């Protein structure tokens, strides 16, 4: 069974002091939960990474970066490298968030280079995938997602693909009043796994985790986690407070327990 994932990205929120307070409260709130069957991560801003990693040391919660460069070092003003993330205590790195593509002109060709660097450095990439409202309306969601995932993974041998977490985040649902419907999420996740099956084979596809993000809340988490091909949740504003993320972690831990019992 694929390990379920509970993750949150803080975007440009929570400085050092706030990150430490968040970490301490989160640890206290999830201390009584059985989280042994799930993976948990938070993605603080770069300036808070080391403090958050130290505050969360010894807990089941790992830390990751919200982006990184494809080179280890050099004349890249304002950038951060994989070795720097590792030194700050990171285990994960988020790549291809829609805001990076929309506001900063990133492409999935660049994402592929970042995925390759993250993998070679020992970081777990969380690769965001998602169609725009226009692409959805034009009926091109499946084509767009297939192109994104195949480009992102283009530099990796099949056997390493399950080490990467794919995060389906429909761009039109990020920051919206509601998440995509369970039926739509299920359709897109099944299609993504089918793309993996065609590229890498059934075994690799079944081992690769595809999580959902986009207006996830503690209230809709259970319905999303009930979808067969959803392997966890990637949460934004609903988890910017420790109390909110703790509720998400509880939902994911409960879903993992139920899936284990069903087996």
C-alpha positions as CSV (number, residue, x, y, z in Angstrom):
1,X,0.0,0.0,0.0
2,X,1.2,3.5,-0.8
3,X,2.0,5.6,2.3
4,X,-0.3,8.5,2.5
5,X,1.0,12.1,2.7
6,X,-0.1,15.2,4.7
7,X,1.7,18.3,3.6
8,X,1.4,22.1,3.7
9,X,3.1,25.0,2.0
10,X,3.2,28.2,4.0
11,X,4.0,30.4,1.0
12,X,5.3,33.9,2.1
13,X,4.0,33.5,5.7
14,X,5.5,32.7,9.1
15,X,8.9,34.2,10.0
16,X,11.3,32.5,12.4
17,X,9.4,33.2,15.6
18,X,6.1,32.2,14.1
19,X,7.5,29.1,12.6
20,X,8.9,28.0,16.0
21,X,5.5,28.6,17.7
22,X,3.7,26.7,14.9
23,X,6.1,23.8,15.2
24,X,5.7,23.5,19.0
25,X,1.9,23.7,18.8
26,X,1.8,21.2,16.0
27,X,3.9,18.7,17.9
28,X,1.7,19.0,20.9
29,X,-1.5,18.6,18.9
30,X,-0.4,15.5,17.0
31,X,1.5,13.8,19.9
32,X,-1.4,11.4,20.6
33,X,-2.0,10.4,17.0
34,X,-0.6,7.3,15.4
35,X,1.3,8.8,12.4
36,X,3.6,5.9,11.8
37,X,1.8,5.0,8.5
38,X,2.0,8.4,6.9
39,X,4.5,11.0,5.8
40,X,4.1,14.6,7.0
41,X,5.9,17.7,5.8
42,X,5.7,21.5,6.1
43,X,7.3,24.0,3.7
44,X,8.3,27.2,5.5
45,X,9.8,30.2,3.7
46,X,13.5,30.0,3.2
47,X,14.4,32.2,6.1
48,X,12.5,30.0,8.5
49,X,13.8,26.6,7.3
50,X,16.6,26.0,9.8
51,X,14.5,27.2,12.7
52,X,11.5,25.1,11.7
53,X,13.7,22.0,11.2
54,X,15.3,22.4,14.6
55,X,12.0,22.9,16.3
56,X,10.5,19.8,14.6
57,X,13.5,17.6,15.2
58,X,12.5,14.3,16.7
59,X,8.9,14.6,15.5
60,X,7.3,12.9,12.6
61,X,7.1,16.2,10.7
62,X,9.8,16.8,8.0
63,X,10.7,20.2,6.4
64,X,11.0,21.1,2.8
65,X,11.8,24.1,0.6
66,X,9.2,25.9,-1.6
67,X,11.5,26.0,-4.6
68,X,15.2,25.6,-5.6
69,X,17.6,26.2,-8.5
70,X,18.9,23.5,-10.8
71,X,22.5,24.3,-10.1
72,X,24.5,23.6,-6.9
73,X,26.1,27.1,-6.8
74,X,27.0,30.0,-9.0
75,X,26.0,33.5,-10.0
76,X,22.3,33.1,-9.5
77,X,21.3,36.1,-7.4
78,X,18.4,35.5,-5.1
79,X,18.3,31.7,-5.7
80,X,18.8,28.7,-3.4
81,X,20.4,25.4,-4.2
82,X,19.7,21.8,-3.2
83,X,22.8,21.6,-1.0
84,X,21.6,24.7,0.8
85,X,18.2,23.2,1.4
86,X,19.9,20.0,2.8
87,X,22.1,22.1,5.0
88,X,19.0,23.8,6.4
89,X,17.5,20.5,7.3
90,X,15.2,19.9,4.4
91,X,14.0,16.5,3.2
92,X,11.6,17.7,0.5
93,X,11.3,20.4,-2.1
94,X,8.2,21.7,-3.9
95,X,8.6,22.3,-7.6
96,X,6.3,23.8,-10.3
97,X,3.7,25.4,-8.1
98,X,1.3,27.3,-10.3
99,X,2.4,30.7,-8.8
100,X,6.0,30.0,-10.0
101,X,4.7,29.3,-13.5
102,X,2.2,32.1,-13.6
103,X,4.2,34.9,-12.0
104,X,7.8,34.0,-12.6
105,X,7.7,32.4,-16.1
106,X,8.9,29.0,-15.1
107,X,8.3,26.1,-17.5
108,X,8.2,22.3,-17.1
109,X,11.5,22.1,-19.0
110,X,13.1,24.0,-16.1
111,X,11.1,21.9,-13.7
112,X,12.7,18.7,-15.2
113,X,16.2,20.2,-14.5
114,X,15.2,20.9,-10.9
115,X,13.7,17.4,-10.5
116,X,17.0,15.9,-11.7
117,X,19.0,18.0,-9.3
118,X,16.8,17.3,-6.4
119,X,16.9,13.6,-7.0
120,X,20.7,13.5,-7.4
121,X,21.0,15.5,-4.2
122,X,18.8,13.2,-2.1
123,X,15.8,15.5,-1.8
124,X,12.3,14.3,-2.5
125,X,10.6,16.4,-5.1
126,X,7.0,17.3,-4.8
127,X,6.0,18.1,-8.4
128,X,2.9,20.2,-8.8
129,X,0.6,19.5,-11.8
130,X,-2.5,21.3,-12.8
131,X,-4.7,22.6,-15.6
132,X,-6.0,26.2,-15.9
133,X,-9.7,27.1,-16.0
134,X,-9.4,27.7,-19.7
135,X,-7.6,24.4,-20.4
136,X,-10.4,22.6,-18.4
137,X,-13.1,24.4,-20.3
138,X,-11.5,23.4,-23.6
139,X,-11.4,19.8,-22.6
140,X,-7.6,19.7,-22.6
141,X,-7.0,18.8,-18.9
142,X,-5.8,15.3,-19.6
143,X,-3.5,16.3,-22.4
144,X,-2.0,19.2,-20.3
145,X,-1.4,17.0,-17.3
146,X,0.2,14.3,-19.4
147,X,2.6,16.7,-20.9
148,X,3.5,18.2,-17.6
149,X,4.2,14.9,-15.9
150,X,6.1,13.4,-18.8
151,X,8.3,16.5,-19.2
152,X,8.9,16.7,-15.4
153,X,10.0,13.1,-15.2
154,X,11.8,13.0,-18.5
155,X,15.3,12.8,-16.9
156,X,14.5,10.0,-14.5
157,X,14.8,6.3,-15.1
158,X,11.5,4.4,-14.5
159,X,12.7,2.8,-11.3
160,X,13.2,6.1,-9.5
161,X,9.8,7.6,-10.4
162,X,8.1,6.3,-7.2
163,X,10.6,8.4,-5.1
164,X,8.9,11.5,-6.5
165,X,5.6,12.8,-5.1
166,X,3.1,14.1,-7.7
167,X,0.7,16.8,-6.5
168,X,-2.3,17.4,-8.6
169,X,-3.4,21.0,-8.0
170,X,-6.0,22.3,-10.5
171,X,-5.0,25.9,-10.9
172,X,-8.6,27.0,-11.0
173,X,-9.2,25.5,-7.5
174,X,-6.2,27.0,-5.7
175,X,-7.5,29.7,-3.3
176,X,-11.0,29.1,-4.5
177,X,-14.1,28.8,-2.4
178,X,-14.3,25.0,-3.0
179,X,-12.0,22.2,-4.1
180,X,-12.7,20.3,-7.3
181,X,-15.5,17.7,-6.9
182,X,-14.5,14.2,-5.8
183,X,-15.6,12.8,-9.2
184,X,-13.4,15.2,-11.0
185,X,-10.4,14.6,-8.7
186,X,-10.8,10.9,-9.2
187,X,-10.9,11.2,-12.9
188,X,-7.8,13.3,-13.1
189,X,-5.9,11.1,-10.6
190,X,-6.8,7.9,-12.6
191,X,-5.7,9.6,-15.8
192,X,-2.4,10.6,-14.3
193,X,-1.8,7.0,-13.0
194,X,-2.6,5.8,-16.5
195,X,0.0,8.0,-18.0
196,X,2.5,6.6,-15.5
197,X,1.4,3.1,-16.4
198,X,2.0,3.7,-20.0
199,X,5.4,5.3,-19.5
200,X,6.8,3.2,-16.7
201,X,4.7,0.0,-16.4
202,X,2.0,-1.0,-14.0
203,X,4.3,-1.7,-11.0
204,X,5.9,1.7,-11.0
205,X,2.5,3.4,-11.5
206,X,1.0,1.6,-8.5
207,X,3.9,2.6,-6.3
208,X,3.9,6.3,-7.2
209,X,2.0,8.7,-4.9
210,X,-0.3,11.3,-6.3
211,X,-1.7,13.7,-3.7
212,X,-4.3,16.4,-4.1
213,X,-4.1,20.1,-3.4
214,X,-6.4,23.0,-4.1
215,X,-8.8,24.5,-1.5
216,X,-8.4,21.5,0.8
217,X,-9.9,21.9,4.3
218,X,-10.4,19.7,7.3
219,X,-14.1,19.6,6.4
220,X,-13.6,18.2,2.8
221,X,-10.5,16.1,3.6
222,X,-12.3,12.9,4.3
223,X,-14.3,12.9,1.0
224,X,-11.1,13.5,-1.0
225,X,-9.1,10.9,0.9
226,X,-11.8,8.3,0.1
227,X,-11.0,8.6,-3.6
228,X,-9.1,5.5,-4.6
229,X,-6.1,7.1,-6.4
230,X,-5.6,10.0,-3.9
231,X,-2.6,9.3,-1.8
232,X,-2.7,12.3,0.5
233,X,-3.4,16.0,0.8
234,X,-1.3,19.1,0.0
235,X,-2.9,22.0,2.0
236,X,-2.5,25.8,1.7
237,X,-4.3,28.4,3.8
238,X,-6.4,25.9,5.9
239,X,-3.1,24.7,7.3
240,X,-1.3,28.0,7.9
241,X,-2.3,27.7,11.6
242,X,-1.0,24.6,13.5
243,X,-4.5,23.7,14.6
244,X,-5.7,23.5,11.0
245,X,-2.8,21.3,9.9
246,X,-3.1,19.1,12.9
247,X,-6.7,18.3,11.9
248,X,-5.5,17.5,8.4
249,X,-2.9,15.2,9.8
250,X,-5.5,13.4,11.8
251,X,-7.7,12.9,8.8
252,X,-4.8,11.5,6.8
253,X,-3.8,9.2,9.6
254,X,-7.3,7.9,10.0
255,X,-7.5,7.3,6.2
256,X,-4.3,5.3,6.3
257,X,-5.6,3.2,9.2
258,X,-8.8,2.5,7.3
259,X,-6.9,1.5,4.1
260,X,-4.7,-0.8,6.1
261,X,-7.7,-2.5,7.7
262,X,-9.4,-2.9,4.3
263,X,-6.4,-4.8,3.1
